[in-house]
Amino acid sequence: MYEAYPETIEGLTLVQVLLTVVAFEFFGPIKRDTDATHLFNPEWVGHARFHLVWQLGMMFFAGGVTLWLIWWTDPLRPVHLYLASALLAANLLGFWAAVALVKWYKGIIWVPLVHIKILGVDENVFVFSVLSLIFLIALAVLMFHVGPQCAPDILTATLR
């Protein structure tokens, strides 16, 4: 029914590695936020802690699905990489939305004695800036280099 994809796709491993680096951020808050500053903070109401555990659980499972899409699905079908990219974009955009809206909900990004500054920038903002750049590079390679190597086959199969 479908024509075979090429045996190898140039740039595929690069995209998989770059997306994996970004995907590890799904798991960072599990370690980072299960301490007295967040989950076990006695000043937080119990319902706020419930929402944090819910968010951490969602991040853990979304991270697992993302890694599965990157590495354990048919690697010669780049649609899985686009799905993984959508999950990564949702995570990154969620962070940037929280940063953009911080004054509205009266939050803070940088907690003294907890977070460090890297090049004068809060560690979270710095790390997410780097991860966003890595993600955009991976997405560009996927869209403009990897994807077009398979596009003729996808188009042919769609027209049948």
Contact map, one row per residue, 1 for C-alpha under 8 A:
1110000000000000000000000000000000000000000000000000000000000000000000000000000000000000000000000000000000000000000000000000000000000000000000000000000000001000
1111000000000000000000000000000000000000000000000000000000000000000000000000000000000000000000000000000000000000000000000000000000000000000000000000000010001000
1111100000000000000000000000000000000000000000000000000000000000000000000000000000000000000000000000000000000000000000000000000000000000000000000000000010001000
0111110000000000000000000000000000000000000000000000000000000000000000000000000000000000000000000000000000000000000000000000000000000000000000000000000010000000
0011111000000000000000000000000000000000000000000000000000000000000000000001100000000000000000000000000000000000000000000000000000000000000000000000010010000000
0001111110000000000000000000000000000000000000000000000000000000000000000001000000000000000000000000000000000000000000000000000000000000000000000000010000000000
0000111110000000000000000000000000000000000000000000000000000000000000000001000000000000000000000000000000000000000000000000000000000000000000000000000000000000
0000011111000000000000000000000000000000000000000000000000000000000000000001000000000000000000000000000000000000000000000000000000000000000000000000000000000000
0000011111110000000000000000000000000000000000000000000000000000000000000001000000000000000000000000000000000000000000000000000000000000000000000100100000000000
0000000111111000000000000000000000000000000000000000000000000000000000000000000000000000000000000000000000000000000000000000000000000000000000001100000000000000
0000000011111110000000000000000000000000000000000000000000000000000000000000000000000000000000000000000000000000000000000000000000000000000011001100000000000000
0000000011111111000000000000000000000000000000000000000000000000000000000000000000000000000000000000000000000000000000000000000000000000000001000100000000000000
0000000001111111100000000000000000000000000000000000000000000000000000000000000000000000000000000000000000000000000000000000000000000000000000000000000000000000
0000000000111111110000000000000000000000000000000000000000000000000000000000000000000000000000000000000000000000000000000000000000000000010000000000000000000000
0000000000111111111000000000000000000000000000000000000000000000000000000000000000000000000000000000000000000000000000000000000000000000011011000000000000000000
0000000000011111111100000000000000000000000000000000000000000000000001100000000010000000000000000000000000000000000000000000000000000000000000000000000000000000
0000000000001111111110000000000000000000000000000000000000000000000000000000000000000000000000000000000000000000000000000000000000000000000000000000000000000000
0000000000000111111111000000000000000000000000000000000000000000000000000000000000000000000000000000000000000000000000000000000000000110010000000000000000000000
0000000000000011111111100000000000000000000000000000000000000000000001000000000000011001000000000000000000000000000000000000000000000110010000000000000000000000
0000000000000001111111110000000000000000000000000000000000000000001001000000000000000000000000000000000000000000000000000000000000000000000000000000000000000000
0000000000000000111111111000000000000000000000000000000000000000000000000000000000000000000000000000000000000000000000000000000000100000000000000000000000000000
0000000000000000011111111000000000000000000000000000000000000000000000000000000000000001000000000000000000000000000000000000000000110110000000000000000000000000
0000000000000000001111111110000000000000000000000000000000000010011000000000000000000001000000000000000000000000000000000000000000000000000000000000000000000000
0000000000000000000111111111000000000000000000000000000000000010000000000000000000000000000000000000000000000000000000000000000000000000000000000000000000000000
0000000000000000000011111111100000000000000000000000000000000000000000000000000000000000000000000000000000000000000000000000000000000000000000000000000000000000
0000000000000000000000111111100000000000000000000000000000110110000000000000000000000000001000000000000000000000000000000000000000000000000000000000000000000000
0000000000000000000000111111111000000000000000000000000000110010000000000000000000000000000000000000000000000000000000000000000000000000000000000000000000000000
0000000000000000000000011111111100000000000000000000000000000000000000000000000000000000000000000000000000000000000000000000000000000000000000000000000000000000
0000000000000000000000001111111111000000000000000000000100000000000000000000000000000000000000000000000000000000000000000000000000000000000000000000000000000000
0000000000000000000000000011111111000000000000000000000100010000000000000000000000000000000000000000000000000000000000000000000000000000000000000000000000000000
0000000000000000000000000011111111000000000000000000000000000000000000000000000000000000000000000000000000000000000000000000000000000000000000000000000000000000
0000000000000000000000000001111111100000000000000000000000000000000000000000000000000000000000000000000000000000000000000000000000000000000000000000000000000000
0000000000000000000000000000111111101110000000000000000000000000000000000000000000000000000000000000000000000000000000000000000000000000000000000000000000000000
0000000000000000000000000000111111111111000000000000000000000000000000000000000000000000000000000000000000000000000000000000000000000000000000000000000000000000
0000000000000000000000000000000111111111100000000000000000000000000000000000000000000000000000000000000000000000000000000000000000000000000000000000000000000000
0000000000000000000000000000000001111111110000000000000000000000000000000000000000000000000000000000000000000000000000000000000000000000000000000000000000000000
0000000000000000000000000000000011111111100000000000000000000000000000000000000000000000000000000000000000000000000000000000000000000000000000000000000000000000
0000000000000000000000000000000011111111100100001000000000000000000000000000000000000000000000000000000000000000000000000000000000000000000000000000000000000000
0000000000000000000000000000000011111111100100001001100000000000000000000000000000000000000000000000000000000000000000000000000000000000000000000000000000000000
0000000000000000000000000000000001111111110100001000000000000000000000000000000000000000000000000000000000000000000000000000000000000000000000000000000000000000
0000000000000000000000000000000000111111111100000000000000000000000000000000000000000000000000000000000000000000000000000000000000000000000000000000000000000000
0000000000000000000000000000000000010001111110000000000000000000000000000000000000000000000000000000000000000000000000000000000000000000000000000000000000000000
0000000000000000000000000000000000000000111110000000000000000000000000000000000000000000000000000000000000000000000000000000000000000000000000000000000000000000
0000000000000000000000000000000000000111111111011000000000000000000000000000000000000000000000000000000000000000000000000000000000000000000000000000000000000000
0000000000000000000000000000000000000000011111111000000000000000000000000000000000000000000000000000000000000000000000000000000000000000000000000000000000000000
0000000000000000000000000000000000000000000111111100000000000000000000000000000000000000000000000000000000000000000000000000000000000000000000000000000000000000
0000000000000000000000000000000000000000000011111110000000000000000000000000000000000000000000000000000000000000000000000000000000000000000000000000000000000000
0000000000000000000000000000000000000000000111111111000000000000000000000000000000000000000000000000000000000000000000000000000000000000000000000000000000000000
0000000000000000000000000000000000000111000111111111100000000000000000000000000000000000000000000000000000000000000000000000000000000000000000000000000000000000
0000000000000000000000000000000000000000000001111111110000000000000000000000000000000000000000000000000000000000000000000000000000000000000000000000000000000000
0000000000000000000000000000000000000000000000111111111000000000000000000000000000000000000000000000000000000000000000000000000000000000000000000000000000000000
0000000000000000000000000000000000000010000000011111111100000000000000000000000000000000000000000000000000000000000000000000000000000000000000000000000000000000
0000000000000000000000000000000000000010000000001111111110000000000000000000000000000000000000000000000000000000000000000000000000000000000000000000000000000000
0000000000000000000000000000000000000000000000000111111111000000000000000000000000000000000000000000000000000000000000000000000000000000000000000000000000000000
0000000000000000000000000000000000000000000000000011111111100000000000000000000000000000000000000000000000000000000000000000000000000000000000000000000000000000
0000000000000000000000000000110000000000000000000001111111110000000000000000000000000000000000000000000000000000000000000000000000000000000000000000000000000000
0000000000000000000000000000000000000000000000000000111111111000000000000000000000000000000000000000000000000000000000000000000000000000000000000000000000000000
0000000000000000000000000000000000000000000000000000011111111100000000000000000000000000000000000000000000000000000000000000000000000000000000000000000000000000
0000000000000000000000000110000000000000000000000000001111111110000000000000000000000000000000000000000000000000000000000000000000000000000000000000000000000000
0000000000000000000000000110010000000000000000000000000111111111000000000000000000000000000000000000000000000000000000000000000000000000000000000000000000000000
0000000000000000000000000000000000000000000000000000000011111111100000000000000000000000000000000000000000000000000000000000000000000000000000000000000000000000
0000000000000000000000000100000000000000000000000000000001111111110000000000000000000010000000000000000000000000000000000000000000000000000000000000000000000000
0000000000000000000000110110000000000000000000000000000000111111111000000000000000000000000000000000000000000000000000000000000000000000000000000000000000000000
0000000000000000000000000000000000000000000000000000000000011111111100000000000000000000000000000000000000000000000000000000000000000000000000000000000000000000
0000000000000000000000000000000000000000000000000000000000001111111110000000000000010000000000000000000000000000000000000000000000000000000000000000000000000000
0000000000000000000000100000000000000000000000000000000000000111111111000000000000110011000000000000000000000000000000000000000000000000000000000000000000000000
0000000000000000000100100000000000000000000000000000000000000011111111110000000000010000000000000000000000000000000000000000000000000000000000000000000000000000
0000000000000000000000000000000000000000000000000000000000000001111111111000000000000000000000000000000000000000000000000000000000000000000000000000000000000000
0000000000000000000000000000000000000000000000000000000000000000111111111000000110110000000000000000000000000000000000000000000000000000000000000000000000000000
0000000000000001001100000000000000000000000000000000000000000000011111111010000110010000000000000000000000000000000000000000000000000000000000000000000000000000
0000000000000001000000000000000000000000000000000000000000000000001111111010000000000000000000000000000000000000000000000000000000000000000000000000000000000000
0000000000000000000000000000000000000000000000000000000000000000001111111110000000000000000000000000000000000000000000000000000000000000000000000000000000000000
0000000000000000000000000000000000000000000000000000000000000000000111111110000100000000000000000000000000000000000000000000000000000000000000000000000000000000
0000000000000000000000000000000000000000000000000000000000000000000000011111100100000000000000000000000000000000000000000000000000000000000000000000000000000000
0000000000000000000000000000000000000000000000000000000000000000000001111111110100000000000000000000000000000000000000000000000000000000000000000000000000000000
0000111110000000000000000000000000000000000000000000000000000000000000000111110000000000000000000000000000000000000000000000000000000000000000000000000000000000
0000100000000000000000000000000000000000000000000000000000000000000000000111111110000000000000000000000000000000000000000000000000000000000000000000010000000000
0000000000000000000000000000000000000000000000000000000000000000000000000011111111000000000000000000000000000000000000000000000000000000000001000110010000000000
0000000000000000000000000000000000000000000000000000000000000000000000000000111111100000000000000000000000000000000000000000000000000000000000000000000000000000
0000000000000000000000000000000000000000000000000000000000000000000011001110111111110000000000000000000000000000000000000000000000000000000000000000000000000000
0000000000000001000000000000000000000000000000000000000000000000000011000000111111111000000000000000000000000000000000000000000000000000000001000000000000000000
0000000000000000000000000000000000000000000000000000000000000000000000000000011111111100000000000000000000000000000000000000000000000000000000000000000000000000
0000000000000000000000000000000000000000000000000000000000000000010010000000001111111110000000000000000000000000000000000000000000000000000000000000000000000000
0000000000000000001000000000000000000000000000000000000000000000111011000000000111111111000000000000000000000000000000000000000000000000000000000000000000000000
0000000000000000001000000000000000000000000000000000000000000000000000000000000011111111100000000000000000000000000000000000000000000000001000000000000000000000
0000000000000000000000000000000000000000000000000000000000000000000000000000000001111111110000000000000000000000000000000000000000000000000000000000000000000000
0000000000000000000000000000000000000000000000000000000000000100010000000000000000111111111000000000000000000000000000000000000000000000000000000000000000000000
0000000000000000001001100000000000000000000000000000000000000000010000000000000000011111111100000000000000000000000000000000000000000010000000000000000000000000
0000000000000000000000000000000000000000000000000000000000000000000000000000000000001111111110000000000000000000000000000000000000000000000000000000000000000000
0000000000000000000000000000000000000000000000000000000000000000000000000000000000000111111111000000000000000000000000000000000000000000000000000000000000000000
0000000000000000000000000100000000000000000000000000000000000000000000000000000000000011111111100000000000000000000000000000000000000000000000000000000000000000
0000000000000000000000000000000000000000000000000000000000000000000000000000000000000001111111110000000000000000000000000000000100010000000000000000000000000000
0000000000000000000000000000000000000000000000000000000000000000000000000000000000000000111111111000000000000000000000000000000000000000000000000000000000000000
0000000000000000000000000000000000000000000000000000000000000000000000000000000000000000011111111100000000000000000000000000000000000000000000000000000000000000
0000000000000000000000000000000000000000000000000000000000000000000000000000000000000000001111111110000000000000000000000000000100000000000000000000000000000000
0000000000000000000000000000000000000000000000000000000000000000000000000000000000000000000111111111000000000000000000000000000000000000000000000000000000000000
0000000000000000000000000000000000000000000000000000000000000000000000000000000000000000000011111111100000000000000000000000000000000000000000000000000000000000
0000000000000000000000000000000000000000000000000000000000000000000000000000000000000000000001111111110000000000000000000000000000000000000000000000000000000000
0000000000000000000000000000000000000000000000000000000000000000000000000000000000000000000000111111110000001000000000000000000000000000000000000000000000000000
0000000000000000000000000000000000000000000000000000000000000000000000000000000000000000000000011111111000000000000000000000000000000000000000000000000000000000
0000000000000000000000000000000000000000000000000000000000000000000000000000000000000000000000001111111110000000000000000000000000000000000000000000000000000000
0000000000000000000000000000000000000000000000000000000000000000000000000000000000000000000000000111111111111000000000000000000000000000000000000000000000000000
0000000000000000000000000000000000000000000000000000000000000000000000000000000000000000000000000001111111100000000000000000000000000000000000000000000000000000
0000000000000000000000000000000000000000000000000000000000000000000000000000000000000000000000000000111111100000000000000000000000000000000000000000000000000000
0000000000000000000000000000000000000000000000000000000000000000000000000000000000000000000000000000111111100000000000000000000000000000000000000000000000000000
0000000000000000000000000000000000000000000000000000000000000000000000000000000000000000000000000000011111110000000000000000000000000000000000000000000000000000
0000000000000000000000000000000000000000000000000000000000000000000000000000000000000000000000000000011111111000000000000000000000000000000000000000000000000000
0000000000000000000000000000000000000000000000000000000000000000000000000000000000000000000000000000010001111110000000000000000000000000000000000000000000000000
0000000000000000000000000000000000000000000000000000000000000000000000000000000000000000000000000010010000111110000000000101000000000000000000000000000000000000
0000000000000000000000000000000000000000000000000000000000000000000000000000000000000000000000000000000000011111001000000100000000000000000000000000000000000000
0000000000000000000000000000000000000000000000000000000000000000000000000000000000000000000000000000000000011111111000000000000000000000000000000000000000000000
0000000000000000000000000000000000000000000000000000000000000000000000000000000000000000000000000000000000000111111100000000000000000000000000000000000000000000
0000000000000000000000000000000000000000000000000000000000000000000000000000000000000000000000000000000000000011111100000000000000000000000000000000000000000000
0000000000000000000000000000000000000000000000000000000000000000000000000000000000000000000000000000000000000011111100000000000000000000000000000000000000000000
0000000000000000000000000000000000000000000000000000000000000000000000000000000000000000000000000000000000000111111110000110000000000000000000000000000000000000
0000000000000000000000000000000000000000000000000000000000000000000000000000000000000000000000000000000000000001111111000110000000000000000000000000000000000000
0000000000000000000000000000000000000000000000000000000000000000000000000000000000000000000000000000000000000000001111111110000000000000000000000000000000000000
0000000000000000000000000000000000000000000000000000000000000000000000000000000000000000000000000000000000000000000111111110010000000000000000000000000000000000
0000000000000000000000000000000000000000000000000000000000000000000000000000000000000000000000000000000000000000000011111000000000000000000000000000000000000000
0000000000000000000000000000000000000000000000000000000000000000000000000000000000000000000000000000000000000000000011111100000000000000000000000000000000000000
0000000000000000000000000000000000000000000000000000000000000000000000000000000000000000000000000000000000000000000011111110110000000000000000000000000000000000
0000000000000000000000000000000000000000000000000000000000000000000000000000000000000000000000000000000000001100001111011111110000000000000000000000000000000000
0000000000000000000000000000000000000000000000000000000000000000000000000000000000000000000000000000000000000000001111001111111000000000000000000000000000000000
0000000000000000000000000000000000000000000000000000000000000000000000000000000000000000000000000000000000001000000000000111111100000000000000000000000000000000
0000000000000000000000000000000000000000000000000000000000000000000000000000000000000000000000000000000000000000000000001111111110000000000000000000000000000000
0000000000000000000000000000000000000000000000000000000000000000000000000000000000000000000000000000000000000000000001001111111111000000000000000000000000000000
0000000000000000000000000000000000000000000000000000000000000000000000000000000000000000000000000000000000000000000000000011111111100000000000000000000000000000
0000000000000000000000000000000000000000000000000000000000000000000000000000000000000000000100100000000000000000000000000001111111110000000000000000000000000000
0000000000000000000000000000000000000000000000000000000000000000000000000000000000000000000000000000000000000000000000000000111111111000000000000000000000000000
0000000000000000000000000000000000000000000000000000000000000000000000000000000000000000000000000000000000000000000000000000011111111100000000000000000000000000
0000000000000000000011000000000000000000000000000000000000000000000000000000000000000000000000000000000000000000000000000000001111111110000000000000000000000000
0000000000000000000001000000000000000000000000000000000000000000000000000000000000000000000100000000000000000000000000000000000111111111000000000000000000000000
0000000000000000000000000000000000000000000000000000000000000000000000000000000000000000000000000000000000000000000000000000000011111111100000000000000000000000
0000000000000000011001000000000000000000000000000000000000000000000000000000000000000000000000000000000000000000000000000000000001111111110000000000000000000000
0000000000000000011001000000000000000000000000000000000000000000000000000000000000000001000000000000000000000000000000000000000000111111111000000000000000000000
0000000000000000000000000000000000000000000000000000000000000000000000000000000000000000000000000000000000000000000000000000000000011111111100000000000000000000
0000000000000000000000000000000000000000000000000000000000000000000000000000000000000000000000000000000000000000000000000000000000001111111110000000000000000000
0000000000000110011000000000000000000000000000000000000000000000000000000000000000000000000000000000000000000000000000000000000000000111111111000000000000000000
0000000000000010000000000000000000000000000000000000000000000000000000000000000000001000000000000000000000000000000000000000000000000011111111100000000000000000
0000000000000000000000000000000000000000000000000000000000000000000000000000000000000000000000000000000000000000000000000000000000000001111111111000000000000000
0000000000100010000000000000000000000000000000000000000000000000000000000000000000000000000000000000000000000000000000000000000000000000111111111100000000000000
0000000000110010000000000000000000000000000000000000000000000000000000000000010010000000000000000000000000000000000000000000000000000000011111111110000000000000
0000000000000000000000000000000000000000000000000000000000000000000000000000000000000000000000000000000000000000000000000000000000000000001111111111000000000000
0000000000000000000000000000000000000000000000000000000000000000000000000000000000000000000000000000000000000000000000000000000000000000000111111111000000000000
0000000001100000000000000000000000000000000000000000000000000000000000000000000000000000000000000000000000000000000000000000000000000000000111111111100000000000
0000000011110000000000000000000000000000000000000000000000000000000000000000010000000000000000000000000000000000000000000000000000000000000011111111110000000000
0000000000000000000000000000000000000000000000000000000000000000000000000000010000000000000000000000000000000000000000000000000000000000000001111111111000000000
0000000000000000000000000000000000000000000000000000000000000000000000000000000000000000000000000000000000000000000000000000000000000000000000111111111100000000
0000000010000000000000000000000000000000000000000000000000000000000000000000000000000000000000000000000000000000000000000000000000000000000000001111111100000000
0000110000000000000000000000000000000000000000000000000000000000000000000000110000000000000000000000000000000000000000000000000000000000000000000111111111000000
0000000000000000000000000000000000000000000000000000000000000000000000000000000000000000000000000000000000000000000000000000000000000000000000000011111111100000
0000000000000000000000000000000000000000000000000000000000000000000000000000000000000000000000000000000000000000000000000000000000000000000000000001111111110000
0111100000000000000000000000000000000000000000000000000000000000000000000000000000000000000000000000000000000000000000000000000000000000000000000000011111111000
0000000000000000000000000000000000000000000000000000000000000000000000000000000000000000000000000000000000000000000000000000000000000000000000000000011111111100
0000000000000000000000000000000000000000000000000000000000000000000000000000000000000000000000000000000000000000000000000000000000000000000000000000001111111110
0000000000000000000000000000000000000000000000000000000000000000000000000000000000000000000000000000000000000000000000000000000000000000000000000000000111111111
1110000000000000000000000000000000000000000000000000000000000000000000000000000000000000000000000000000000000000000000000000000000000000000000000000000011111111
0000000000000000000000000000000000000000000000000000000000000000000000000000000000000000000000000000000000000000000000000000000000000000000000000000000001111111
0000000000000000000000000000000000000000000000000000000000000000000000000000000000000000000000000000000000000000000000000000000000000000000000000000000000111111
0000000000000000000000000000000000000000000000000000000000000000000000000000000000000000000000000000000000000000000000000000000000000000000000000000000000011111
